[in-house]
Amino acid sequence: MTAALGACTKSPQETAKGEGGSTAAPAPVDPETAKILASLPAPYNTADLENGQRKFALCRSCHTITEGGANMTGPNLHGVFGRKAGTHEKFRYSQAVLNAGFVWDAEHLDKWLQDPRGFLPGNRMSFLGVKDEKDRIDLIAYLKVESGYKPGG
Ligand code: HEC
């Protein structure tokens, strides 16, 4: 079958080969992914998951998102929505994140990704931020769909 977005976190070369036929068309979103997407609050419900996936390339050098994925420079992000900041076991966070005291949701993620340093001064995520608002919307929707978020959860 044509790769669904949810199963399509491999490199483009890997997903493109072995299909035989035309691979020019964008991968369709599988029904389950579409359902999760539709359940998100606006504006995330109309996000472009493919763009979100592309933007996640900015995070990949430091973060895994799959269930049970390794901590790298940054903590594994599976299940990050609804998780209190700084509480992934076995990851040593900075005091800035440990003291943050909030639970990750789209709004906090949006502020964090826009300007990590300004949002939580003293944190150790050396990342300049994603300045384009639409890119952040797409990325956050992608993170929700990929990190095990369940509709209503
Ligand atoms: C250069 C490495 C690096 C990059 C690139 C990076 N991060 Fe991070 N990230 C970190 C580190 C290190 C921490 C822990 C920060 C701390 O403890 O101060 C972190 C923490 C986080 C947290 C908080 C997790 C928790 O458990 O509280 C989130 C969410 C996050 N990053 C998302 C992202 C996203 C999304 C991107 C891409 C847009 C990204 N990061 C890019 C290194 C990185």
Residues whose N, C-alpha, C, O or C-beta is under 5 A from the ligand:
A	BS01	HEC	K55 L58 C59 C62 T73 G74 P75 K84 A85 G86 T87 H88 R92 Y93 S94 V97 N123 R124 M125 S126 F127
